[in-house]
Amino acid sequence: MCSDCAKALRLQSNKCPICRQPIEELIEIKVNVDQ
């Protein structure tokens, strides 16, 4: 999911929408598409 949606989801609930476990942290992964 995109960064903005992940942040909004975390504000609504601190639980994963798939497994319902508590979210410990958000990790942002950036991909270099120039290669």
trRosetta pair geometry for C-beta under 8 A, 3 or more apart (Angstrom, degrees):
i j d omega theta_ij theta_ji phi_ij phi_ji
1 5 4.6 -105 168 89 113 125
1 6 5.3 143 95 -60 111 85
1 9 7.4 40 115 -8 161 143
2 5 4.9 87 59 13 80 104
2 6 6.9 -146 95 -8 38 91
3 6 5.7 -57 -146 36 29 112
3 7 6.4 27 157 -17 65 106
3 26 7.7 101 -140 161 72 132
3 28 5.7 20 -99 -112 116 110
4 7 5.9 -56 -149 36 30 109
4 8 6.4 28 154 -17 64 108
5 8 5.7 -54 -145 39 33 111
5 9 6.2 35 155 -21 66 106
6 9 5.8 -53 -147 36 29 112
6 10 6.4 30 154 -20 63 106
6 26 5.3 125 144 -137 128 127
7 10 5.7 -54 -149 34 31 111
7 11 6.7 33 152 -20 63 103
7 26 7.0 -5 -77 -81 66 173
8 11 5.8 -54 -153 32 34 112
8 12 6.7 29 151 -17 65 106
9 12 5.7 -58 -151 36 34 110
9 13 6.9 -44 174 49 68 82
9 17 6.6 -73 -157 -37 135 117
10 13 7.6 -96 -140 72 23 44
10 14 6.6 42 -157 -107 68 56
10 23 5.9 -107 -112 84 95 154
10 26 6.5 -79 -51 -53 149 124
13 17 7.9 110 72 -75 130 75
14 22 5.6 3 132 -146 100 81
14 23 5.5 -134 -176 37 61 92
15 20 5.0 1 173 -156 126 52
15 21 6.7 154 -151 75 79 19
15 22 6.0 -55 -98 -96 64 41
15 23 6.6 -173 -112 -17 10 86
16 19 4.9 13 89 49 132 79
16 20 6.1 -89 65 -35 79 12
16 21 5.2 14 16 50 120 71
16 22 7.7 25 -12 78 84 5
16 23 5.8 135 -60 -70 71 85
17 20 7.9 28 -140 -71 12 56
23 26 7.3 22 168 -62 123 74
32 35 5.8 53 114 -2 105 105
